[in-house]
């Protein structure tokens, strides 16, 4: 049998398999191409045991490393100062650990939260102390809770007034490529997929449809009453975790789209966690039932393992088998949404007669219209010329409002998604619009606001070069990032933050919205950065400057292509990893001749195999006396390439070390392996 065939059966890299096997009694040679079928069958039978041993060893190493890190932190006495409230991302940055590692520790303690959610001092201090940090509370600090206060104000506005029924807001979630956008396409009978790069939605969009309410009696003219449904389309790629979380906070019902041929995937689980945290009623759309490999029953079984149990099996989650591509059961899904909305009608209400309040779900700078934002009105009615009050500041006034079809509106009531023109400065996704707070609100300082960070995470990685040892210095890839919309910028920065390596890292020297300008080029030149543009171009002046100064400018339309490019560049900065493979040991029985840098001796191979041309250590009394190379091997008068265990042979050793009787010669091989960059999951 070929070694590659055995490795394929065992689902392991052939080279890695050959390195592992000698330890477990299967020494088939580091460069073996074929293997005896009998030995191959023995390895196959033993593989589960071998795998368990390797996994256990790896886990023990991780635990040992974790304990060592904890001990080092305790001994260093570094004090961590934590405020009353801190986001999980900020806490992870302060502790200089990957954010996913902290989230895992929180989950172990029963706390499920996204990286941008706040936790209090008590929770943060417990987590920090468990990881070996000394903690102190930050005193006399007034926390900036402005947005939180306005969120509370929005909650209050939603709970007050003369409440009447409004259209339910539905958020669509699920794993990438499971068919969320195609489902919305089928629902609103408009082809939006063709214009989207890679078939993946790049920004949050909102749409409204009217559906025949079959539960109500016919109207006097014989027609059926129509019910409105507002849909928020959240992007499917894992980079959009933050945006998806925000989408869930403004929704009444969630549709979880799961492909019947693919089942539960990592982003499916992520969506389930967000839905549970937001306490949203959920309807599962089991999509792609038209495919031959579709197995809706298996999908239901997998979901039940995560607490999503279909009502057909005694649970409380409606599940509808659909095909968005073939337009199968879309009507049944919409009927189910209306039933779920009716069951929750007490909470799907608003006061249309008060000033408008709602949430920004998308914001960007349009070339012709300036700063624009998509806002979901959650209560009240917004009118043209109303002041745009965001978080207690007046951002401008409503010059125009457009619905999802681009038609002008004069008024927009609850559950209406609208595109607002009239902003002086682009707001941030998740900001609260509340016209009722115009009394006492101050006009925004446009100059200062534009000078601030764009609203994406302030996440420029710090490069530490404290060590004098060149090998210990962290190599950095400096980049400038400009995107068309805020959501994409946030997504790119969130993805780049997952790239963790002790040797290389990304440093974002500048970021923002809009086309590449001369200022961006100046920053790139001063830091030697690569300029990345996502759905944007360079101004003619900037283009000329980049050509003249030989600054690299890369453009992308798909986020994960941009991330792959950054990852490839970082991998090129990594130094090669040296892998040492122990081949065999020989005990010196006699020394025949000693010359300058060369010794001829005889000995017994006590373990493994001795190979010509490989490196060797001279061990005396347990210590390394020197290193050299095996130039020649001989048994009797016959020159050999390798000598197996139990055989006596003569060796010609090249090296400065003086070999003596009783020395142990350890023969080993060194190989260089290209390192790969790991992204946090």
Secondary structure as UniProt FT lines:
FT   HELIX           3..10
FT   HELIX           14..21
FT   HELIX           22..24
FT   TURN            30..31
FT   HELIX           37..76
FT   STRAND          79..82
FT   STRAND          85..87
FT   HELIX           88..95
FT   HELIX           99..108
FT   TURN            109..110
FT   TURN            115..116
FT   STRAND          118..120
FT   HELIX           121..130
FT   TURN            131..132
FT   STRAND          134..137
FT   HELIX           146..159
FT   STRAND          164..165
FT   STRAND          168..174
FT   TURN            176..177
FT   HELIX           180..188
FT   TURN            194..195
FT   HELIX           197..199
FT   STRAND          205..212
FT   TURN            214..215
FT   TURN            220..221
FT   STRAND          226..233
FT   HELIX           238..240
FT   HELIX           241..249
FT   STRAND          253..259
FT   TURN            260..262
FT   HELIX           266..278
FT   STRAND          281..287
FT   TURN            289..290
FT   TURN            292..293
FT   HELIX           296..304
FT   TURN            305..307
FT   HELIX           311..313
FT   STRAND          317..321
FT   TURN            324..327
FT   HELIX           330..343
FT   TURN            344..347
FT   STRAND          349..350
FT   TURN            352..353
FT   STRAND          357..366
FT   TURN            367..369
FT   STRAND          370..379
FT   STRAND          381..383
FT   TURN            384..385
FT   STRAND          387..390
FT   TURN            391..392
FT   STRAND          393..402
FT   TURN            404..405
FT   STRAND          408..409
FT   STRAND          411..412
FT   TURN            414..415
FT   STRAND          417..423
FT   TURN            429..430
FT   STRAND          432..434
FT   HELIX           435..438
FT   TURN            439..440
FT   STRAND          442..443
FT   HELIX           446..451
FT   HELIX           470..472
FT   STRAND          475..483
FT   HELIX           486..496
FT   TURN            497..498
FT   STRAND          504..513
FT   HELIX           518..527
FT   STRAND          530..534
FT   HELIX           540..549
FT   STRAND          553..556
FT   HELIX           559..573
FT   STRAND          577..595
FT   TURN            596..597
FT   STRAND          598..611
FT   TURN            612..613
FT   STRAND          615..620
FT   TURN            621..622
FT   STRAND          623..635
FT   TURN            636..637
FT   STRAND          638..640
FT   STRAND          642..644
FT   TURN            645..646
FT   STRAND          648..654
FT   TURN            661..662
FT   STRAND          664..673
//
